[in-house]
Amino acid sequence: MKTASQIPRGYAYLLIGSNRLPLKPAVVMRGVGGFDHFITSIVTGKDILAEKLRTNYPMHTTSQDKEDFRNATHCKLCNKWLGKDWMRDHNRLSGKYRQALHNKCNLQLKQRKIIPCIFHNLKNYYCLLIMQKLEKLQDHKISVIPIRMEMYISFSIRRKMEKVNVTLQFVDSFQFLNTALQKLVENLYQSKFIIMQNCISLPHMDKLLKKGIYPYEYMPSFRKFEETQLPPRSAFYNSLTNDLITEAEYEHAQNVWKCFNIKNLGEYHDLYAKTDVILPADVFENFRKFTQNFYHLYAAHMLTSPGLAWQASLKMTVVKLDLFKDVNMHLFIEKVIRGGVSMISHRHSETHHPQCPIYVSSKENLYITYLDANNLYGWSMSQPLPVRDFKWLSPEEISQRQICQTPGNSAVGYIL
């Protein structure tokens, strides 16, 4: 098993506002105690944002807002006819008018006191490093959603003594976009990199629209930051993956060094760290914008793509699910679940029928049947599921004929 010692030399992070643009320039730091400084920095940033989340500005409307409200016919939240019980909804953090809603819908639409902190590949890499430092925050409570020991779907921190708790929720974007950053960046048009355009005001921005190249194993000490030229291609070797960057990748690193007038490896590190935060920010913001426009759901407040899909299915289908009130119903269904691996356990089988070269009429006929079905999982996922009005049937109510004659698209079904 190959191992490698990795000591954080620096970090970068970016604060994104509700308008999907940076609230301030990207924060980049390099030096001793990088991870301790990172934890202190994001906790300070969380406290500043928490104060803004606690504000409640009164609504102010323009003439256009008033006209939009007068002309509104349907609630923007439930899409039903407004009727007489409707009111104005506004952004309590800015005071701007947003939409016309039912009074009941407006009461349900609450500002969550959660600040998402997005990492790409948090679960598999960053979480253990961060959790080791979060343990030192004595005035904060840590909550985790574990997969197993030392691996978590998500974790969060909040101050122990607060009247209005604001939580910093660590979210893994890899749980939604399950591929390498380079592939995700390649899938976006250049015009979609709004954050990059906002942060890098240079004519060579297109050089940064791909995953950067960095000689991790070449940087064992901080003295390397003082070197005034890019190290040779051999310095970019990765002993864990036994990979060396290609000639084209090394040429790209040289072009970045030249185009951005980089003077030493310290400046190269800062640019690499900065773009390695801006690129996933642009990728996730585009994903968040898509889910918000299509599903009207806020992906940054979800934890995984299955969770997002579950919320989307409930919202798009408008299905109201009934919970079992009888534990025996749950146990009954759990007991009759079937599935798993389907296989023929015999390693060898021979056919015996009249078409075989050697056939003895006194022996039993044997056939080997080959069955194949495409997209069984997709087919099963598209079938109707029970949602409500669960009840037991007495022996007198059970009719095998009636059950067998029930069509597949019937509104009533049976669990046997």
C-alpha positions in Angstrom: 0.0 0.0 0.0 1.4 3.4 -1.0 1.3 6.3 1.5 2.2 9.9 1.4 2.6 12.6 4.0 0.6 15.8 3.2 1.0 19.0 5.2 -1.3 21.9 4.3 0.7 24.8 3.0 -2.1 27.2 2.3 -5.8 27.5 1.4 -8.3 29.6 -0.4 -12.0 30.2 0.0 -14.8 32.3 -1.6 -17.9 33.8 -0.1 -20.9 33.7 -2.6 -23.9 36.0 -2.1 -27.5 35.4 -2.9 -27.0 37.0 -6.3 -24.5 34.2 -7.1 -21.6 36.6 -7.1 -18.6 36.9 -4.7 -19.3 39.1 -1.6 -15.6 39.9 -1.6 -12.4 38.8 -3.4 -11.2 35.3 -2.9 -9.3 34.8 0.4 -5.9 33.2 -0.2 -3.3 32.3 2.5 0.0 30.4 2.5 2.3 29.8 5.5 2.7 27.9 8.7 -0.4 26.7 10.5 -2.6 26.9 7.3 -5.4 24.6 8.5 -5.7 26.3 11.9 -5.8 29.6 10.2 -8.4 28.3 7.8 -10.7 27.1 10.6 -10.4 30.4 12.4 -11.1 32.3 9.2 -14.3 30.4 8.2 -15.7 30.6 11.7 -15.1 34.3 11.7 -16.8 34.5 8.3 -19.7 32.4 9.6 -20.2 34.8 12.5 -20.3 37.8 10.2 -22.8 36.1 7.9 -24.8 34.9 10.9 -25.5 38.5 11.9 -26.9 39.2 8.5 -29.1 36.2 8.7 -30.6 37.5 11.9 -31.7 40.8 10.4 -35.2 41.4 9.2 -35.6 44.4 7.0 -39.0 45.9 6.3 -40.4 45.5 2.8 -40.0 48.3 0.3 -41.8 48.1 -3.1 -41.4 49.9 -6.4 -44.2 50.9 -8.7 -43.4 47.8 -10.8 -43.7 45.6 -7.7 -47.1 47.0 -6.9 -48.3 46.4 -10.4 -47.0 42.8 -10.4 -48.8 42.2 -7.1 -52.1 43.6 -8.5 -51.9 41.4 -11.6 -50.9 38.2 -9.7 -53.5 35.4 -10.1 -51.6 32.3 -8.7 -49.5 31.7 -5.7 -45.8 31.4 -6.7 -45.2 28.7 -4.1 -48.0 26.2 -4.5 -49.2 27.4 -8.0 -52.8 27.5 -6.9 -55.4 30.3 -7.4 -54.7 33.1 -5.0 -58.3 33.9 -4.1 -58.8 36.4 -1.3 -56.3 35.1 1.3 -53.0 36.4 -0.2 -50.2 38.8 0.7 -46.9 40.2 -0.3 -43.7 38.2 0.3 -40.3 39.9 0.6 -36.7 39.1 1.1 -36.1 39.7 4.8 -32.4 40.1 4.3 -32.7 42.9 1.7 -36.3 44.2 2.1 -37.0 43.6 -1.7 -40.5 42.5 -2.8 -40.4 39.0 -4.3 -43.9 37.6 -5.1 -47.5 37.2 -4.2 -48.3 34.2 -1.9 -51.1 32.7 0.1 -50.9 33.7 3.7 -50.5 30.1 4.7 -47.7 29.6 2.1 -45.9 32.7 3.2 -45.9 31.5 6.8 -44.3 28.2 5.7 -41.6 30.0 3.6 -39.0 30.6 6.3 -35.3 31.7 6.0 -33.2 28.8 7.1 -30.4 29.7 9.5 -27.9 27.6 7.6 -24.7 28.6 5.8 -23.5 25.9 3.4 -19.8 25.4 3.1 -19.1 23.6 -0.2 -16.1 21.3 -0.8 -15.5 19.1 -3.8 -14.6 15.6 -2.5 -15.2 16.5 1.1 -16.2 13.0 2.1 -13.2 11.2 0.8 -10.4 13.6 1.5 -11.0 16.9 3.4 -13.4 15.8 6.1 -10.8 14.0 8.3 -8.4 16.9 8.1 -11.1 19.4 9.0 -12.7 17.3 11.8 -9.3 17.1 13.5 -9.2 20.9 13.8 -12.9 21.4 14.6 -12.4 19.4 17.8 -10.5 22.4 19.2 -13.5 24.7 19.0 -14.7 24.3 22.6 -17.5 26.9 22.2 -19.1 25.1 19.2 -21.3 22.0 19.0 -20.3 19.6 16.2 -23.0 17.4 14.5 -22.2 14.7 12.0 -24.1 12.5 9.6 -21.8 9.5 9.4 -21.2 6.8 6.8 -18.8 4.9 9.0 -16.0 5.8 11.4 -14.0 8.9 10.2 -16.2 9.2 7.0 -19.2 11.5 6.9 -21.9 12.5 4.4 -21.9 15.9 6.1 -21.1 17.7 9.4 -21.9 21.0 10.9 -20.9 23.4 13.6 -22.8 26.1 15.6 -22.1 28.1 18.7 -23.4 26.5 22.0 -24.8 29.7 23.6 -26.8 31.6 21.0 -30.3 32.9 21.1 -30.7 32.3 17.3 -28.6 29.4 16.2 -26.9 29.8 12.8 -25.3 26.6 11.5 -22.3 26.2 9.2 -23.1 23.1 7.2 -20.2 21.3 5.4 -21.5 19.9 2.1 -19.7 17.7 -0.5 -20.5 18.8 -4.0 -19.1 15.4 -5.2 -22.3 13.9 -3.7 -24.2 15.7 -6.5 -21.6 16.0 -9.3 -19.8 12.6 -9.1 -16.8 13.2 -11.3 -13.5 15.0 -11.4 -13.3 18.7 -11.4 -11.7 18.8 -14.9 -14.6 16.9 -16.5 -17.1 19.3 -14.8 -15.2 22.3 -16.0 -15.1 21.0 -19.6 -18.9 20.6 -19.6 -19.5 24.3 -19.1 -19.5 26.9 -21.8 -17.0 29.8 -21.2 -19.9 32.2 -20.8 -21.1 30.3 -17.7 -18.0 31.1 -15.7 -19.5 34.2 -14.1 -17.6 34.0 -10.9 -14.3 33.6 -12.8 -15.1 36.6 -14.9 -15.8 38.6 -11.7 -12.6 37.5 -9.9 -10.0 37.4 -12.7 -10.0 40.7 -14.7 -7.1 39.8 -17.0 -7.0 39.2 -20.7 -5.7 35.6 -20.2 -8.7 34.3 -18.1 -9.3 31.5 -20.6 -6.0 29.9 -19.5 -7.6 29.3 -16.1 -10.7 27.5 -17.4 -9.2 24.1 -16.7 -7.9 22.2 -13.6 -4.5 23.7 -12.7 -1.2 21.8 -12.4 0.7 21.8 -9.1 3.8 20.0 -8.0 2.6 18.7 -4.7 5.5 16.4 -3.8 8.0 19.0 -4.9 7.0 21.3 -2.1 8.3 19.7 1.1 9.2 23.1 2.7 8.2 26.7 2.6 11.5 27.6 1.0 10.3 26.2 -2.3 7.9 29.2 -2.5 10.9 31.5 -3.1 12.0 29.7 -6.3 11.7 32.0 -9.3 11.0 29.6 -12.0 8.7 26.6 -12.7 10.3 23.3 -11.7 11.0 20.7 -14.4 8.3 18.4 -15.6 9.7 15.5 -13.5 8.8 17.5 -10.4 5.1 17.0 -11.1 5.3 13.2 -10.5 2.7 11.7 -8.3 4.0 8.7 -6.4 0.5 7.7 -5.1 -0.9 7.3 -8.6 2.4 6.6 -10.3 1.5 9.4 -12.8 3.5 12.1 -14.5 1.9 15.1 -16.2 1.9 15.1 -20.0 4.0 17.4 -22.1 0.8 19.3 -23.0 -0.1 19.8 -19.3 3.4 21.0 -18.5 3.2 23.5 -21.5 -0.1 24.7 -20.1 1.6 25.4 -16.7 4.4 27.3 -18.4 1.9 29.4 -20.3 0.1 30.3 -17.1 3.4 31.2 -15.5 4.2 33.5 -18.4 0.8 35.0 -19.1 0.2 36.0 -15.5 3.7 37.3 -15.0 4.4 35.0 -12.0 7.6 35.8 -10.1 8.0 32.8 -7.9 6.4 29.5 -6.8 4.6 31.3 -4.0 2.6 33.4 -6.5 2.0 30.3 -8.6 0.6 28.5 -5.4 -1.7 31.5 -4.7 -3.1 31.5 -8.3 -3.5 27.7 -8.3 -5.4 27.8 -4.9 -7.5 30.7 -6.1 -8.6 29.1 -9.3 -9.1 25.7 -7.6 -11.8 27.4 -5.5 -13.3 29.6 -8.2 -13.8 26.8 -10.8 -15.8 24.5 -8.4 -17.8 27.5 -7.3 -18.8 28.3 -10.9 -19.6 24.6 -11.5 -21.8 24.3 -8.4 -23.5 27.7 -8.9 -24.5 26.6 -12.4 -25.9 23.3 -10.9 -27.6 25.2 -8.2 -29.2 27.6 -10.7 -30.4 24.7 -12.8 -32.1 22.9 -9.9 -33.6 26.1 -8.6 -35.0 27.1 -12.0 -36.3 23.6 -12.9 -37.4 22.1 -9.5 -37.6 25.4 -7.5 -35.3 23.7 -4.9 -32.1 25.0 -3.3 -29.5 22.3 -3.9 -27.0 23.9 -1.5 -29.4 23.0 1.4 -29.4 19.4 0.3 -26.7 16.9 1.2 -26.8 14.3 -1.6 -28.3 13.8 -5.1 -30.7 11.1 -3.8 -31.9 13.6 -1.2 -32.4 16.2 -3.9 -34.2 13.6 -6.2 -36.5 12.7 -3.3 -37.4 16.3 -2.6 -37.9 16.9 -6.3 -40.2 13.9 -6.7 -42.4 15.0 -3.8 -42.6 18.5 -5.1 -43.2 17.7 -8.8 -45.8 15.0 -8.2 -47.5 16.8 -5.3 -48.0 13.4 -3.6 -49.0 13.3 0.0 -47.5 10.3 1.7 -49.2 8.5 4.6 -47.1 7.1 7.4 -47.9 3.7 8.8 -49.7 3.9 12.1 -49.5 0.1 12.6 -45.9 -1.3 13.1 -47.1 -4.7 11.8 -47.8 -3.1 8.4 -44.1 -2.1 8.2 -42.9 -5.5 9.4 -45.2 -7.2 6.9 -43.8 -5.3 3.9 -40.2 -5.6 5.1 -40.7 -9.4 5.4 -42.0 -9.9 1.8 -39.4 -7.8 0.1 -37.7 -9.9 -2.6 -34.6 -9.2 -4.7 -30.9 -9.7 -4.8 -28.6 -11.7 -7.1 -30.4 -14.0 -9.6 -28.2 -16.8 -10.7 -28.0 -20.5 -11.7 -26.0 -22.2 -9.0 -25.2 -25.4 -11.1 -21.9 -25.0 -12.9 -22.7 -27.6 -15.5 -26.0 -28.6 -17.1 -26.9 -30.7 -20.2 -29.9 -30.7 -22.3 -31.9 -33.8 -23.2 -34.6 -33.6 -25.8 -35.5 -35.1 -29.2 -33.3 -32.6 -31.1 -30.2 -33.8 -29.2 -27.7 -36.1 -31.0 -28.0 -38.6 -28.2 -31.5 -39.0 -27.1 -33.1 -41.7 -24.9 -36.9 -41.5 -25.0 -37.2 -43.2 -21.6 -35.4 -40.3 -19.9 -36.9 -37.0 -18.9 -36.7 -34.1 -21.4 -34.4 -31.3 -20.2 -34.0 -27.8 -21.8 -31.7 -24.8 -21.0 -33.6 -21.5 -21.4 -31.7 -18.3 -21.8 -33.6 -15.2 -20.5 -32.4 -11.6 -20.7 -34.2 -8.4 -19.8 -32.9 -4.9 -20.4 -33.3 -2.1 -17.9 -35.0 -4.0 -15.2 -34.0 -1.4 -12.6 -35.3 1.5 -14.8 -38.5 -0.4 -15.4 -39.1 -1.1 -11.7 -38.3 2.6 -10.8 -41.0 3.7 -13.2 -43.8 1.6 -11.7 -46.5 3.1 -9.4 -45.8 3.0 -5.7 -48.4 2.9 -2.8 -48.7 6.3 -1.1 -51.8 6.4 1.2 -55.0 4.7 2.6 -53.2 1.6 3.8 -55.5 -1.0 5.5 -55.6 -4.7 6.4 -58.0 -7.0 4.5 -59.9 -9.7 6.4 -59.9 -13.3 5.1 -63.5 -12.6 3.9 -62.4 -9.6 1.9 -59.6 -11.3 0.1 -60.5 -12.5 -3.4 -57.8 -14.1 -5.4 -59.7 -13.6 -8.6 -60.3 -9.9 -7.9 -56.6 -9.4 -7.0 -55.4 -11.2 -10.2 -57.8 -9.1 -12.4 -56.7 -5.8 -11.0 -55.0 -3.8 -13.9 -51.5 -2.5 -13.5 -52.6 1.1 -13.7 -55.3 0.7 -11.1 -55.6 3.4 -8.3 -55.9 0.6 -5.8 -53.3 -2.1 -5.3 -52.5 -5.1 -3.1 -49.3 -6.1 -1.1 -49.2 -9.9 -0.7 
